[in-house]
Amino acid sequence: MTGNNGEFAVCCENITKTYPPDIQALKNINLKVSPHQIFGIIGPDGAGK
């Protein structure tokens, strides 16, 4: 689902996060949020949201 012009309100591609010493938290994560879409990131405190 995209907006009228085919664009996203939020678009993140190939997100990778590594903490020392070589602890990979995320590997090539993609996120696309369409306009007017409700989206949330939930998790415990200190989880790195």
Rosetta constraint file for C-alpha pairs under 8 A:
AtomPair CA 1 CA 34 HARMONIC 6.26 0.50
AtomPair CA 2 CA 6 HARMONIC 5.10 0.50
AtomPair CA 2 CA 7 HARMONIC 5.74 0.50
AtomPair CA 2 CA 8 HARMONIC 5.74 0.50
AtomPair CA 2 CA 34 HARMONIC 5.07 0.50
AtomPair CA 2 CA 35 HARMONIC 6.95 0.50
AtomPair CA 3 CA 7 HARMONIC 5.51 0.50
AtomPair CA 3 CA 8 HARMONIC 6.36 0.50
AtomPair CA 3 CA 34 HARMONIC 6.20 0.50
AtomPair CA 3 CA 35 HARMONIC 5.76 0.50
AtomPair CA 7 CA 34 HARMONIC 7.44 0.50
AtomPair CA 8 CA 32 HARMONIC 6.39 0.50
AtomPair CA 8 CA 33 HARMONIC 5.78 0.50
AtomPair CA 8 CA 34 HARMONIC 4.62 0.50
AtomPair CA 8 CA 35 HARMONIC 6.19 0.50
AtomPair CA 9 CA 32 HARMONIC 7.72 0.50
AtomPair CA 9 CA 33 HARMONIC 5.73 0.50
AtomPair CA 9 CA 34 HARMONIC 5.21 0.50
AtomPair CA 9 CA 35 HARMONIC 4.95 0.50
AtomPair CA 10 CA 31 HARMONIC 7.54 0.50
AtomPair CA 10 CA 32 HARMONIC 5.65 0.50
AtomPair CA 10 CA 33 HARMONIC 5.01 0.50
AtomPair CA 10 CA 34 HARMONIC 6.89 0.50
AtomPair CA 11 CA 30 HARMONIC 7.73 0.50
AtomPair CA 11 CA 31 HARMONIC 5.76 0.50
AtomPair CA 11 CA 32 HARMONIC 4.49 0.50
AtomPair CA 11 CA 33 HARMONIC 6.46 0.50
AtomPair CA 12 CA 29 HARMONIC 7.92 0.50
AtomPair CA 12 CA 30 HARMONIC 5.60 0.50
AtomPair CA 12 CA 31 HARMONIC 5.11 0.50
AtomPair CA 12 CA 32 HARMONIC 6.43 0.50
AtomPair CA 13 CA 28 HARMONIC 7.18 0.50
AtomPair CA 13 CA 29 HARMONIC 6.37 0.50
AtomPair CA 13 CA 30 HARMONIC 4.40 0.50
AtomPair CA 13 CA 31 HARMONIC 6.44 0.50
AtomPair CA 14 CA 27 HARMONIC 7.32 0.50
AtomPair CA 14 CA 28 HARMONIC 3.92 0.50
AtomPair CA 14 CA 29 HARMONIC 5.08 0.50
AtomPair CA 14 CA 30 HARMONIC 5.59 0.50
AtomPair CA 15 CA 26 HARMONIC 6.88 0.50
AtomPair CA 15 CA 27 HARMONIC 6.43 0.50
AtomPair CA 15 CA 28 HARMONIC 4.90 0.50
AtomPair CA 15 CA 29 HARMONIC 4.88 0.50
AtomPair CA 15 CA 30 HARMONIC 6.58 0.50
AtomPair CA 16 CA 24 HARMONIC 7.76 0.50
AtomPair CA 16 CA 25 HARMONIC 7.52 0.50
AtomPair CA 16 CA 26 HARMONIC 4.84 0.50
AtomPair CA 16 CA 27 HARMONIC 4.51 0.50
AtomPair CA 16 CA 28 HARMONIC 5.31 0.50
AtomPair CA 16 CA 29 HARMONIC 6.69 0.50
AtomPair CA 17 CA 24 HARMONIC 6.06 0.50
AtomPair CA 17 CA 25 HARMONIC 5.52 0.50
AtomPair CA 17 CA 26 HARMONIC 4.96 0.50
AtomPair CA 17 CA 27 HARMONIC 6.76 0.50
AtomPair CA 18 CA 22 HARMONIC 6.06 0.50
AtomPair CA 18 CA 23 HARMONIC 5.41 0.50
AtomPair CA 18 CA 24 HARMONIC 4.28 0.50
AtomPair CA 18 CA 25 HARMONIC 5.72 0.50
AtomPair CA 18 CA 26 HARMONIC 7.03 0.50
AtomPair CA 19 CA 23 HARMONIC 4.98 0.50
AtomPair CA 19 CA 24 HARMONIC 6.30 0.50
AtomPair CA 19 CA 25 HARMONIC 7.20 0.50
AtomPair CA 33 CA 37 HARMONIC 6.50 0.50
AtomPair CA 33 CA 39 HARMONIC 7.36 0.50
AtomPair CA 41 CA 49 HARMONIC 6.81 0.50
AtomPair CA 42 CA 49 HARMONIC 7.39 0.50
AtomPair CA 43 CA 47 HARMONIC 6.49 0.50
AtomPair CA 43 CA 49 HARMONIC 7.22 0.50
